[in-house]
Amino acid sequence: MSKVSVAATNDFCPQTLFVYGTRNEDTTPDFGLFCWFSYCWLDQLGVICAIGSTKRTLENIRRSKVFSANLVTESNLPLADYFGTADGRDADKMTVPVDWEASPKLDVPVLVDCPLCFELEVAQEIATNQEDGTVFICHIRNTLKDEALVSSAYSDQELLEKVAAVRTSHVDNYWSWDGRYLGKWNERAKEIKPDVEIGAAAMGN
Ligand SMILES: Cc1cc2nc3c(=O)[nH]c(=O)nc-3n(C[C@H](O)[C@H](O)[C@H](O)COP(=O)(O)O)c2cc1C
């Protein structure tokens, strides 16, 4: 295979998406959408999250050191895209209907319509650039899974079909786990709020 050098890109590297749930200073919930998420080994499975610039989610994680990561699926994609489009520093972001609850261990907000949620506690923060870019290395303090998917006799393939996780690649498209096109970033959000404005931090990651 002959190759050419190109500008840095992760175009061919589909990423799983998560909605991060945090609490604002007054304990109300804020949710944001994130794809720079992966795993590491601490005393058990841990998580690595990159945040690209200043935003409400970052302020809240720095203050509380805890948050949730909720898997994005075809069912919650419009809401997730809304959380990645509207800016948490705008007073009206969280005025849309959101079915959420407090998690049992860390009391962080989790989405009800979500088959897999992690309750995360920051173990370490590493600055990555001058503009507040940062990486959090996190302990998974609890994992919440849809009860119907725990002790089932489903095959791995059947579970992936049922969960229907969403992926993104080549900024700004959404894809199903099996490759169907699911829309553009900031487009599905209009199913939640037709006149949603794209927030300052929404496209900058
Ligand atoms: C598909 C998608 C993926 C995103 N992934 C990230 C990410 O990995 N890191 C990041 O800092 N921002 C990411 N963003 C931007 C945040 O979702 C955006 O800044 C949002 O406003 C965060 O919510 P908040 O303002 O309530 O903190 C992404 C946005 C979209 C649409």
The ligand as an ORCA input file, in Angstrom:
! r2SCAN-3c Opt
* xyz 0 1
  C     -20.253     15.242     18.024
  C     -19.587     16.158     19.016
  C     -18.517     15.700     19.742
  C     -17.870     16.547     20.664
  N     -16.788     16.073     21.348
  C     -16.110     16.893     22.196
  C     -14.954     16.430     22.881
  O     -14.546     15.265     22.794
  N     -14.279     17.316     23.664
  C     -14.706     18.610     23.839
  O     -14.074     19.370     24.555
  N     -15.857     19.057     23.235
  C     -16.560     18.227     22.417
  N     -17.687     18.673     21.778
  C     -18.178     20.038     22.064
  C     -19.060     20.069     23.347
  O     -20.132     19.148     23.270
  C     -19.627     21.489     23.487
  O     -18.548     22.352     23.829
  C     -20.774     21.617     24.473
  O     -21.168     22.978     24.520
  C     -20.369     21.130     25.869
  O     -21.451     21.298     26.764
  P     -21.399     22.450     27.894
  O     -21.272     23.764     27.142
  O     -22.686     22.312     28.615
  O     -20.182     22.170     28.708
  C     -18.342     17.868     20.855
  C     -19.457     18.319     20.143
  C     -20.079     17.472     19.224
  C     -21.274     17.973     18.440
*
